[in-house]
Amino acid sequence: MGFKAANTMGNVAMGSVGSEKIRTKPMKVTVVTDDYEIHGLMHIKPGGYQSRVSDLLNARDLQFVPITQATYRNLRHPEEPARKAWTLIIRLDYIKMVVPEDGEDSVPPGTI
């Protein structure tokens, strides 16, 4: 079973798993691994179960997470230019940090 990003309609994207369409909400994030810093969109389910980035990352049945419209740079070679990819598939075990850049998981400026 694969994930395929499809059309983005406003704040809700339509993806597909097999032949089944799934409504998702794109969430702008920064993902950090040992080797890379990645900026892009993580797709969560709008409302209810798994409607936050933390819910997606803690899902027991998930091993990989797709990041779409990704820009990534190698932290071990910062002199190299950032690269772009329409979709990156990242193994959850390699993720060290995820920072939501907007939405309900973000902390309003000046509150920390």
Beta strands, then each sheet from edge to edge (+ up, - down):
strand 1: 3-9
strand 2: 12-17
strand 3: 20-33
strand 4: 36-44
strand 5: 64-74
strand 6: 83-91
strand 7: 95-100
sheet 1: 1+ 2- 3+ 4- 5+ 6-
sheet 2: 1+ 2- 3+ 7-
end
